[in-house]
Structure formats: structure tokens, C-alpha cells
Amino acid sequence: MKIEFLPEAKTELDDAIEYYELQVQGLGTTFKSIAKSTIQRVSVFPTAWSEVKPSIRRCIMHKFPYNVLYSIEEDCILIIAIAHHHRNPSYWKNRIK
């Protein structure tokens, strides 16, 4: 299934990649690869993860403290947030209608 990002989610992904790359050379690339594989799993098995809110699901990334929050739309998977585990857990809720 096709993947689309809310602009805020894309920014979160890019910011996390940049942050990890600044910490250790190559770690940003590792984060990007794991994020990509997590999103790929979501696109293949969109209903495999539990809902955190009606029609919003959460897939936990491996090796990094992040969740991928998404909704299943008619024609795509919409990535709502790439949320760090230590961030306010409901900060992204104003992004959905």
C-alpha cells in the first residue's frame, strides 16, 4: 500500500535522522534504515498493530525509542507522527481531524 506522510511527521523523521547522525557517524543512516523497514512492515500488514485511538495505530520501531503512528486511509497509509517515547504521548493528536 502507498505511504504518505503528514508534513510534521516527515520533519520528525528528518530531524531524528539528523540528530542521530550528529551523535555518531552512520547512526542516522541506521535510524533511517530501521524507520524505513518499520514503515514497510506497516504497509504490508497495516492492521497488525493495535489502535491507540480510533483509526490510529502505533508500530514500535526496533532499536530506537520511537513509535510510528499511522492511519489506514482508502488509498494509502498516512504516517501521522514519528514519535519519541519520551515526548508527551498525545502531542500529535491535534494533527488529526
C-alpha positions in Angstrom: 0.0 0.0 0.0 1.2 3.5 -0.8 2.7 5.6 2.1 2.1 9.3 2.7 3.4 11.5 5.5 1.9 14.5 7.2 4.5 17.3 6.8 5.1 17.3 10.6 5.8 13.5 10.6 8.3 13.9 7.7 10.0 16.7 9.6 10.2 14.5 12.7 11.8 11.7 10.7 14.3 14.0 9.1 15.1 15.7 12.4 15.7 12.3 14.1 18.0 11.2 11.3 20.0 14.4 11.5 20.2 14.1 15.3 21.5 10.6 15.4 24.0 11.3 12.6 25.4 14.2 14.7 25.7 11.9 17.7 27.7 9.1 15.9 28.6 9.0 12.2 26.4 6.4 10.5 23.8 6.2 13.2 21.5 8.5 11.3 21.7 6.1 8.4 20.9 3.2 10.7 17.9 5.1 12.1 16.7 5.8 8.6 17.0 2.2 7.6 15.1 0.9 10.6 12.4 3.6 10.2 12.1 2.6 6.5 11.8 -1.1 7.4 9.2 -0.3 10.1 7.1 1.7 7.6 7.5 -1.1 5.1 6.1 -3.6 7.6 3.2 -1.3 8.3 2.5 -1.0 4.6 2.4 -4.8 4.2 0.5 -5.6 7.4 -1.4 -2.4 8.2 -3.8 -3.9 10.7 -1.2 -5.9 12.6 -0.7 -3.2 15.3 -3.1 -2.1 17.9 -5.1 1.1 17.9 -4.1 3.8 20.3 -7.1 5.9 19.3 -10.0 5.0 17.0 -8.4 4.5 13.5 -4.9 5.5 14.7 -2.4 2.7 15.1 1.1 2.5 16.6 4.1 0.4 15.5 7.1 0.5 17.7 10.5 0.8 16.0 13.2 -1.7 16.8 16.4 -0.5 18.4 15.3 3.1 18.7 12.8 4.7 21.2 10.3 5.7 18.5 6.7 4.9 17.5 5.3 5.2 14.0 1.7 6.5 14.4 -0.4 6.0 11.3 -3.9 5.7 9.9 -5.2 3.4 7.2 -6.9 5.5 4.5 -8.8 4.4 1.5 -5.8 4.7 -0.9 -2.8 4.9 1.4 -1.2 4.5 4.8 -0.9 8.0 6.4 2.0 8.5 8.7 0.9 10.9 11.4 3.9 11.0 13.6 7.4 9.6 14.2 7.1 10.0 18.0 9.9 9.6 20.5 8.9 7.6 23.6 9.9 10.4 26.0 7.8 13.0 24.3 4.3 13.9 25.5 2.3 10.9 24.3 -0.6 13.0 23.0 1.3 15.9 21.3 0.3 14.6 17.8 -3.5 14.4 18.4 -4.1 17.9 17.0 -2.8 16.7 13.7 -5.9 14.5 13.0 -9.4 15.6 12.3 
